[in-house]
């Protein structure tokens, strides 16, 4: 009997890359869905991963990528087409007999979400559920990687966090921890089928506390300067970010202040056998990326 193949979309991204590395470390066959056969694709093959060129908005190419696959991880970039991509992925999984899916959703996904993107994630969850393909939805709170994103006004490398989050709190969750969980669910899907897992880091913090931990870990001062939501929207619009992204961030900022992203649980440790990274551990691992020259 041949080794099962696991398809990872977003294989060059944060969670997809982490899941692929974990599966490969376990000696599993991994196939990455890539947009084009370039240097990044060659690097994946050099590591021992298979590659399949395609696009989640192209049903035929998704079908080709899923041939012979036991389980697949679905993650879609922040752009239009999420529901279509979910439908194509579900249909391709039905046609090829894929036994399980892990769907990257988000903590604020719900029917009544004001964010159009968050509501689309909720609808995409329903699409996978309707398909009948056993699916596990993961709903992470804000990633620890948010501290590294170059958003307007979000000058974390320069020691300032300017975001409209008030005194809201969350427990930052690193992509590597999510990757371990994705790999664990794909390789043992039956106990997790049909479940939705909110994912958190170990400690709930507000951004004043996050700034304190950055200061202590990196040995230089960081501070949090809260903005109003309208102030931040203006900064994003001036920077030319898409209307969809601005609408999403403004909506989830209000969700954040209202406690939607708060909480902790033991899901990561229970499923993977290892606790998630603290903010200090994440920052220490990524110290070079916080360098002022980065």
Helices and strands as residue ranges (DSSP letters): E 5-8, H 14-25, E 29-34, H 39-46, E 50-53, H 59-66, E 69-74, H 82-96, E 100-104, H 116-131, E 135-140, G 144-148, E 160-161, H 175-187, G 190-192, E 196-199, H 207-218, E 223-224, H 229-238, H 243-257, H 267-272, H 279-285, G 287-290
